[in-house]
C-alpha cells in the first residue's frame, strides 16, 4: 500500500491527490469514493485503532511532556522544561558555543508500578533552531532504579549558534534560541523500546504559581523564640526581608527575633519562573519591637531599724507586688532604698519597672520606718563581791556595742566587755554605767548597775563589818563593850 506523507498532501492539487488515490487502489467514481468504500475503510481503521488501544503501548503528548502507558497498567510521564542557556565559549567565527539546562520530572502512576523501575530512559537531543544538542542521559546508567517519582536537571552537550555579530546578550533564554523539540528513548516492563518526541512550549502554564505567607503574633518581642512562617500555596520559593536587620532563613522563612535588629520589615516570598509559568511573589509585614510599657504594681511595707542603725530594702522583693510586661521585665529600681532613724515614720518611695526595650512605668509605695531597739539592761550577780573573788562578768540585755564606765574611781572594769576584776579593785560601793551612742539618727541608750567590793579578810564574810557591836549577857551581871575584829 502506498503511504502519502501529510506534508505532501498539503502541497497537492486536487488532481494530483486524485491520481495518488487512484494509483493506491482506491475505487473512484466520478473522482469521489463511494459511500460503500468509505464505510469499509472506516471499519478497518476503527478496528486497527481499537487493537492498539487494547493491546499496544499508549502514549499521549502534551506541551513539554509525554506520557507512555505500559501494557502492565502503569504510566510514566516525562516532563522537560528547558530553563537556562549557558554560554560556554564566545569563540568566533564559528559562533558562540552553548548548552541548555533542562529541569526534568519523571512521574509514575497507575497500577503495577515496577519496583525495579524502567530499563531505559535516555535523552537523544534538544533541537534549537534546527541544531540538535545532545543530552544522552537522564539518569546515571540510563535507567530509573526504582518506580518512584524523580526530578532533577540535565544539561545538553554543547551546540553552536550565530556568529560574532549576534553573540547573545545577557539573559538569553532557550525560547530565544528556538529550543522547541526534545527526543527521548524509553523502555521498561510492559513498554517496548521506543523513541518519543516532546514539544517544548514557553507560553503555557498549566498551574500558575501563587502563595500567601504570614507570621502570627507580629510584632514580636526582641527576646522571642524563633518564629515559623505560615505558607499557603506553591512551595520551593525563597524568603528575603527589607530593610536589612531581620534574621530570616532564606529557605524555610523562619525568623530569629533574638538576633534581629528591632524595627519594621517587609518579608518577601519569591517563586522563580519555570516551565512556562511566570514568577510569583507574596509579601507580609513583620515587626520586631516592644512598644508596650510594663504594668508596675507596688505594696506598702513597715521596717524596723536594726542595731546597726540603718536598713536597705529590695525593690523587686520588698516593694514590687506582681508587676508585669509583655516581653519580660529587665530591672526594678527605687527612688530611695536605705533608711535610718532620721527617716522614722512614713516615707514615700517610687518604684520604676523597665523592660528590655527601655519602656518603663512607675508606682508609689509607703515605707514606714520604726526604731524598736530594746533599751539595754545590765546586772552583776553575787554583789557584794569579796576582793579575793575571781573576775565578775556582766549580764547584758539589749543592744550590744556600748561602753562601760564606773564611778567613783577605784573599780577595775573593762570598758568594752564590762568585766570587773575585784582582786585589783579598791573595796567600796560603785555604780557601773553602760552607754550606747546615737547612730544614724537613732536615740542613745544608757543602763546602770550597783556593785560592792569588800575586803573580806580571814572570815571571808562580807556581812561582818570592821567594827561589830557585841552584847554579852550573864546572870547577875552585865558586860558592855565592843569587840575588835582581828
LUMNU-148166 format. One record per residue: z, x, y of N, C-alpha, C, O in turn. Coordinates in steps of 0.1 Angstrom, whole numbers, plus 5000, padded with zeros to 4 digits. Each point is the difference from the previous one (the first is absolute). Layout:
ZXYZXYZXYZXY...
This chain:
500050094988500049915012500050095012500750105001498549865009499950085012501149965010500349885002500550235003501049975010499550035014499350105002501049815007499650025014501250035009500849915002499350205003501250035009500149915012498949965005502350014998500249905011499450055013499449925008500750214995499550055013498549995000499449995011499950024977498649984999499649865003498949975006501949944988499649855002500049975015499249925005501850145002500149965014498750055008499749945010499650164985498950065007498749934995498950035007501149894983498749944995499649885008500849935007497850054993499549885006500149894989500350034988499449855016500149894990499050034988500349974989498550085015499050024989500450114991499949984988500650135017500450114991501149964992500150044988500949885017501149954992499449914988500550014989498649915014499349914990499450094989500149964989499250145015499350094991501050074991499850014988501350035017501050074992500649904990500350044988500049845016500649904991499049974989500449984988498350015015499049974990499950114990499949974988500150165017499950114991501250014991499950074990501249885014501250014992500149894989500950004992498149925008499949904989500649865003500249924991500150065021500549875004498849905001498950045004501449834993499049905000499949955015501049975006497850034999499749965014499049895000498950014995501549885012499149895002499849985015501049985007497850044998499749995014501050095008500549965010499650164984500850115006501549965000500850075008499749834985501449975000500449984985499249954992502150095005500549984986500349854998500349935010499450024978500349864997501549994999500750094997499849795005501449974999500550024986501250044998498049944992500450034986500250144998501150044994498050055011500250144998501250055008500850084995499449875017501250045008501349974993500950085000499249804994501249964993500350084988501150044998497850004995500250084988500650145004500950054994498550015017500450135004501449995006500850104999499649795007501349995005501049994989501150065001498649884988500949994989500250144994501250044997497850045002500150144995500950085009501050074995498849925018500850085009501549955000500950095000499349784999501449954999500750054988501250035001498149964987500750054988500350145001501150054995498050035010500350155002501250025008500850094997499349845015501150025008501349964994501150065001498949834991501249954993500450104990501250024998497950054995500350104990500750125007501050054995498549995016500650115008501449975004500950085000499349795004501349965005501050004989501250045002498449914986500949994989500350134993501150024995497950075004500150114991499850145007500250104994499449905018499750125007501150045009500949925003499150215002500950045011499649935013498849995003502249975004499849935013500350095011500950084999498449915011500450075013499649925012498949945000501950065009499749935013500250105011500950095000498349915010500050095011500449935013499549895003501350175004500449965014499950125008499950114996500149875017499950115009501150094998501249965000498550174998501050114998500650004987500950084997498849834993500650004987499149944990499049945003501350104984499349944989501149974989500950074998498949814995500949964990499250004987499049934999501550144991499450004986500949934991501250044999498349864993500849934991499650044986498950004996502250034996499750054986499949884991500449895003499150144985499949904990501449984993500249904992500850185012501449994994500849905009501149974996498449995015500749905008500650065013500549925008499550214994500650055013498850045009498950014996501550005017499050045010500550125008501250025001497950065004500350125009499349985013498849995000501950025011499450005013500150145006501150055001497850005003500050135007499649985015498949955003502050095006499749985014499950145007500950084998498149945010499850125007499849975015499349915004501450175004500049975015499850145007501150055004497750004997499950135008500649995013499849905008501150204995500849985012499950115010500349985012499250144984500150115010498950104996499750034989499750035022498950104998500750145004500650015010499350084980500650135003498850105001499350034991500550025021499050105003500450134995501050065005498350004985500450124994499350125006500550124998498449865008499250115006499049955010499449904998500550175013499049965010498850105000499350025011500550054978498950104999498749935003499749904994499550165014498649955003499050114996500450124999498449854999499349875004500049894989499449905002501350134987499949904989500749875003499949904993501050105018500849885003501450034996500350094992500649835013501450024996500349954986499449904995501650164999500449974987501249915001500850015009499349894981501149915001500449954986499250014991502049945007500349924989500849875005500450005012499849914979500649875004501249974991499950014988501249955019501249964992499849854996499649925008500750064979499749864995501349954994500350034988500649905019501149944993499549894990499149935002501650074986499649914990501249934994501150045002498649854991501049924994499449944987498949945000501850084989499649954987501049904995501250034999498449844999500949904997499649934986498949974998502150024993499849944987500549865001501049975006498449934987500449865000499649944987499250064993501449825004499649934988500850044988501150065001498449904987500750034987499550124993498950055003502050004988499650114992499650135007499150074997501749965014499750125008500350124991501150004994498050095004500350114990501050105005500050045012501049984980501150095003499550155002500550075008498449964985499450135002499150025011499550115003500249785005499250015011498550004997499649964989499650085021498650014998499550134994500850105000498049904994499550124995499450095011500250125000499249815009499350075011500149935013499849885000500450195011499949945013499650125009500850075005497949944997499450115008499349955012499449895000500650205010499149975012498750084998500050114996498949825008498750074999499650055014499850125002500249795008499750055014500449905010500249884997499850165015500149915012498850035008499750115004499549784999498750025007500349975015500449905004499250205004500250005014498750025007499550125000499949785006498650015006499050074991499250085004500849874983499050054991500450134993499450054991501750025014500550124994501149974990501049945004498950114984501049974990501050124999499650124998501749855005501050114998500949964989500549894999499750204991500649974988501649995001500650085008500049834985501450004998500249984985500249894995499750224997499849984985501349954993499849954989501450065017501249964993500849915008500350035011500149854983501049925007501450034995501049995007499150054980501350044994499850134993498950044996502250045003500050124993499649984986500649914993498450165002499549984987499049884999499449984990500449955021499049905001500449874993499149924998502250064999500449884994501349955006500850085005499549794993501349955004500950004987499749954990501450125012500850034989500849884994500350004988499949905020500749884996499449885008499550025010500749874984499549885006500849945012500449894999499950205010500849955012499250025012499150085001501349845009499350015013500250135006501250055000497850015006500150145005499250005013499049935002501450175007499350015013500250155004500950074996498249975013500050145005498850025009499449915005500250224997498950035009499250104993500550104995498149885005499150094994499150065011499849935010499850194989499150065010498750044994499950054989499049925019498750034995499750155000500750075008498249974985499550135002499450015014499649905006500250224998499450025014498549955000499250034991500549905020498649965003499650065013500950075007498049914998499550055013499449895008499449914994500750105019499549895008499650065013500750085006498149874999499650035014499750155002499650074991500549975021499750145004500950045011501049935003498650185004500950055010500249915012501050005007498049924995500049925013500849874998500449945010499850024978500849884998501250024991500449924992500250205011501350034993501049885003500149975012500649984978500849885003501150025009500750105000499449815009501250005010501349974992499949944989501250105017501349964994500149854997499649925009500950054980500249854997498849944992500049884998499050204998498949954992500649944987501050064994498549835001500549924989498949994989498950035002501649944986499049974989498949905004498950004996501649905012499049905004498950065009498949964999501650135010499050075009499050084991498850005004501650054985499150084991499249914991499150054993501149825007499349914992500350014985499249984991502150055006500550014986500249854995501049945003498050014990500049864996499949974986500149884996499750214995499949984986500850114992499950125003500949834988500750104991499749964985499949884997499950224995499749974986501150064991500550115002499949814988501150054991499549984986499149924997501550154994499849984985501349964994501150065003498949844988501249944994499849974986498949954996502150074996500049974985501449984996500950075005499349854985501349984995500049904988499049954997502250024998500049904989499449875004500549945010498550014983499349885003499150015012499449905005500450225001499150035011499050114996500550114998498349855000499050114997499850095011500249975012499450154985499750115010498949955009498949974996501450025017499049945010500250065014501150065003497949925005500050045014500149885008499349904998501550115013500149885009499950065015500650105003498749835005499950035014500949915008500149884997500550185013500949935009499550005014499850115005499949775000499550005014501250015010501049934999498950175010501050025010499749935013498950015005502149924999499949935013501150045009501250024995498649985018501050045010500449895010500750025009498749864989500249905009500749884994500049895005500650134983500749894994501450044997500350124997500649795004501450024997500549884992500349895006499950124981500449884993501449955003500349885000500650225005501349965003500550085012500650114998499249855014500350085012501550035000500849914997499650215006501550035000500749945011499549985011501749984987500949955010501450024996500350014988500650005021501450034997500949965012499649995011501649974986501149975010501250094996500450004989500250065021501250084998501149955009499749955011501550084985501249965008501250084995500050054989501049975020501250064997501249915003500249975012500549984979501149905002501250075006500450114995500249845016501250055006499850085012501050055006497849974999499850085012500649925012499849885001500950195008500250145002501050064990500949934996498950195000500850074990501050095007499650075010501649944985501050095005499650144997499450034989500950075020499650144997500650064987499550094995501649855001500650054988499749914987500750014990498349905011499749924989499450074989499450115002500749844985499350064989498549985001499549935009499850134981498549995000499649855000500749924994498250055013499549865001498649994993499150085004500749834987498749994993499249895007500549915006498250114992499049915007499849884990500050014988499749875018499549894993498549995002499549975011499750054978498650005001499449894992500349984988498849945019499349904993498550025002499550025011499749994978498650025001499650124993500550054990498450025016499450114993500950125001500550045010499650034978500950125000499150125001498749995000501950135000499350135001499750055013499350105002501249835009499850055014501050115003500850044992499150005021501050115005500749945012499549925007501850134995500849965010500250115011500150114997499849855016500350095011500849925010500149885000500550205009500849945011499850065013499850135001500149805010499950055013501149935009500349894998500250195012499850145002500750094989500649944991499350195011500750094991501549985000500649965011500150074978501449995000500649914988501250024997497949904998500549914988499750074987498850044998502249984994499850064987499549904990500849914996497950105000499449904991499250074990499350095003500849864984499250054989498649945001499849885000499250215001498649955001499549924989499249915002501350114986499549934988500849874997499449904998501950115003500949884997500349925012500449884998499650185014500449925012501550005002500549935009500350144983501450005001500550075013499550115003501449835004500550065013501450064998500849944993499450175013501450064999500550005015499850105007501049804996500649995014500950125003500250045011500550014978501050105003499550135005500750085006498049954992499450125005498949975010499150085003500849795002499049965010500650015014501349995001497950035009500449995014500149865004499149924998502150035007500149865004498949975010499750075009499749814989499049955009499249894994500449954989498550005018499249894995498750064995499450095007500149864982498850064993499149894995500449884999498350155000499149924993499550074987499550115000500849824989499550054987498749944996499849885001499350214995498649954997499850034985500350104995499149804998499650024986498449995000499549905003499950214993498550015001499450014986500450084992498649835005499350014988498650055003499249945008500450174985498750065003498849914995500249934990498750085016498849934995499650064987500050124998499649794993499550054986499349894993500249885002498850164990499249904992499349905008499949894996499750145016499349915008500949915008499649925008501750104990501049925008500450075012500250135000500149805011500450075012501550045000500749974991499650125018501450045001500849885005499549915006501850104992501049895004501250065005500450124996500349815013501250065006501049885002499649895003501750154996501149905003501150085007500250124997500449825013501050075008501249915001500049884999501250185004501249935002500950095009499950125000501049815007500950085009501350034993500549924992500050205010501350044994500850075011499450085008501949904993500850065009501250074993500649944991499750185013501250074995500950025013499850095007501249834994500850005012501249914998500049914992501150125016501249915000500349975014500550095007499249794997500349965014501249915001500349955010500450034978501149915000501350075001500350094992500549885018501350065002501049954990499949894995501150205001501049954991500949895005500049975012500749964980500949905004501450064998500550034989500249995023501350075000501149904999500049905007501050134984501149914998501350085001500150104993500949865015501250085002501349924995499949884998501250195000501349944997501050075008500050125003501149815001501150055007501050074990500149954989500650165016500950064991501350045008499950015012501250024981501250055006500450134993500050014988500350095020500350134994501450055005500449965011500350124982501350065004499850155002499350074992501349985018499950145003500950074990501249974999498350134994500850084991500850105007500050015012500850064980500950105006499250115007500650075009498149954987499250105007499749975014499750085009500549794995499849965014498649945003499849955011499250054980498749945002499449954987500450044989498749875013499349954988498549985003499649975011499650064979498549995001499549894991500449994988498849915017499549894992498550034997499350075007500249874982498650024995499249885003500449884997498550145010499149895004499549924989500149875001499450194988499449934989501049934992499749894994501550165005501049954990501049915008500349894995500250155016501049925007499549895009500649895000498350135007499649905010498849924995499949885002499250184990498849934995500549894990500950024992498549865010500449894992498749944993499949875000499350214994498849954993498849995008499249914998500550195010498850015008498850024991500150064989498749895015498850004991498850045008500050005012499050054981498750035006498949984989500250034988498649935016498949974991499550134993499549994989500750125017499550134994501150094997499750124996501549845006501250094997500650065012499350035010502049994990500750055011500150154999500450054989499350025022500150155000501350055004500550104995500249845015501250055006500849905007499549895004501950144997500949925007500750095010500350114997500049845015500750085010500949915008499849885002501450185003500949935008500250065014499850125002500449795008500250055013501350085001500150095009500949884983501350084999500549994986500149894994500350235001500550004986501350074998500649984990499950095021501350074999501049935009499749985012501549994983501049925008501350084999500450054989500449955022501350065001501049905005499749885002501650165001501049915005499649965014500649905005498550175002499649965013499149884999499749935011499850034977499249884998500749894993499449914995501950095006500849894994499649875005499849985012500149924979499549875004498649974996499450084993499949825012498649964997499050105007500250035012498850014980498950085006498749944996499849984988499350005021498649954997499150124996499950105008499449894981499150104996498649934997499949894997499050195004498749964997499450074988500050125000499549804990499450064988498549995002499449905003499950224996498550005001499450034986500450094993498749825002499450014987498550035002499349935008500250184986498750055002499350014987500550054990498249915009499250024988499150125000500150085010499149944980499250124999498950015010499450115002500249785005499050005010500650005014499349975010501950064991500850015013500249865007500350005011499549904981500449865005501549994999500650054990500149905020501449995000500549875005499349935008502050034989500749895005501450035001500550094993500349835015501450035002500949884998499549895000501850134998500949894999501450065005500150135000500849795004501350045006501149974990500049894993501150195007501249974992501250055008499950085010501349874986501250045007500850084990500349964989500250165016500850094992501450005006500250055011500849894982501449995005500750124995500150024988500550075021500750124996501549985001500549955011500250084979501549995000500750134997499450084992501849945014500850114997501249964992501049955005498950054982501049954991500850124993500649984990499550135017500850114995501449974999500649955010500250074979501449974998500850105008499850124998501249845010500950105007500750094990500449954989499750175014500750094990501549984999500649955009499950084979501549994997500350134992499450034991501750045014500550124993501549984996500749935007499750154983501450004996500350124991499050064994502349985006500450124992501149954990501049965005498850044982500949954991501250104998499850125001501549834998501150094997500850045012500950084998498749885014500750045012501449945000500149884996501050195007500050145005499850104988500249974989499250155015499650104991500850125002500250055011500350014978500750135001499150115003498850004997501750095010499250115005499550084988498950075000501849934989499650074988499049934991499550064990500149825014499049924992498650075002499750075009499449904981498650055001499349925011500649915006498150124996499249945010499949854998500049954989500049975022499949865000498749955005499650045011499649884981498749955004500149865007501049934997498150045011500049885007499349894992499150034993501249855009499349884995499349945011500649955010498050044989499149955011499249884996499450014989500749895018499249884998499249985013500550005011498149984987499149985012499050115001499750074991499949965022499050095003500550144998501050045006498350044986500350154999499350075011499149955007501350184994499350095010500750025013499550075009501749874992500850025012500850135000499850084990501149945019500950125001501449965000500449905005500550194989501449984999500850095010499650125001501449835006500950085008501449954998500249894994500850195010501449964998500850035013499750105007501349824996500950025011501449974996500249904992500850185012499950125009499450114992499749994988500250135018499550114993501050054989501249975002498450094988500850064989499649954987500450064990498749845009499649954987498650074996499150005008500950064980498850074996499149894993500349964989498650015018499049894995498650055002499650065010499649914980498550035000499349905008500149884997499250165014499449905009498949924994499849895004499650164986498849934994500549914988499549894998501450174993500449924988501349925002500249914993500650135017501349945002501150054991501149945000498750164992500950054990501150075008499850085009501549904987501250065006500650104991500149984988500350145018500750104992501550015004500350065011500649874982501450005004500650135001500950035008498750064982500650134999499950095012500950095003498149885006499950095012500149915012499750045011500849844987500349915011501450015005500950034992499449945021501449995005500649874997499449895002501850114992500649874997500149915012500250055011499649824987500049915011499249874998499449994989500649935021499349874999498650025008500050055011498949904982498750025006499249875000500249914991498950085018499049895000498650064998499550085009499849884980498650064998499049895005500149884997498950175010499049925006498650034993499750124998499549774999498750024995499049935010500149885002499050205003499149965011498650004996499550114995499749785008498650004997499349985014500349915007498850194996499350005013499049895000499449974990500349985022498949905001498750064996499750125004499449814989498750064995498949895002500149894995498850165012498949915003500449875006499449894997501650125012500449875007501049924993500549905005499850144983501049934992501450035005500250115006500849804993501450025005500750114992499750024988501250045018500850114994501149934991500349885002500350204989501149954992501250094999499850135002501449824996501250085000501049944990500149885000500650214993501149964991501150105000499850125003501549834995501250095001500849984988500049894993500950215003500949994989501250095003499850105007501449864989501250085002500350094987499749964989500950165014500450084989501250095004500050055012500949974980501250085003500150124990499849984988500550145017500250124992501450045001500650015011500150004977501450045000500250144993499250044992501850035013500450124994501149964990501250015003498549964985500949934991501050104994501049944994499050195006501050094995500149994985499149984993502350055003500250014985499949874994499349984989501349915017499949874993498649945000499749914992499550145016498749955001500049855002499149934995502050025012500149865003499949975014501050025008497849944997499849985014500949895006500049985012500749944979500849895006501350055005500849935007499550204990501350055005499750095012499250094999501449875012499850075012500950135000500850024992499050065018500750135001501549975002500850074994499649835014501449965001500249864995499449915006501450084983500249874994501549965002500850084994499549825013501449965000500549954987499349924993501950125003500649964987501449955002500750065008499749844986501349945000500750014987499449954990501850125009500750014987501249915001500850025009499449904982501149905000501050044988499550024989501849985014501050034990501249915002500349965011500450014978501249915001501150065009500350124998500249815010501150045009499650115010500850045008497950004992499650105010498649985004499249944992500450115019498649985005499550145005500850065008498149984988499450135004498849965008499049944996501050115016498849975009499450145004500850095004498049924995499350135004498549994996499549904998499950225002498550014997499850114991500750105000498349884992499650104990498850085006499049935005501050204994498950085005499150034987500450064991498449905010499050034989499750145001499750065010500350014978499750144999498850024991499650124998
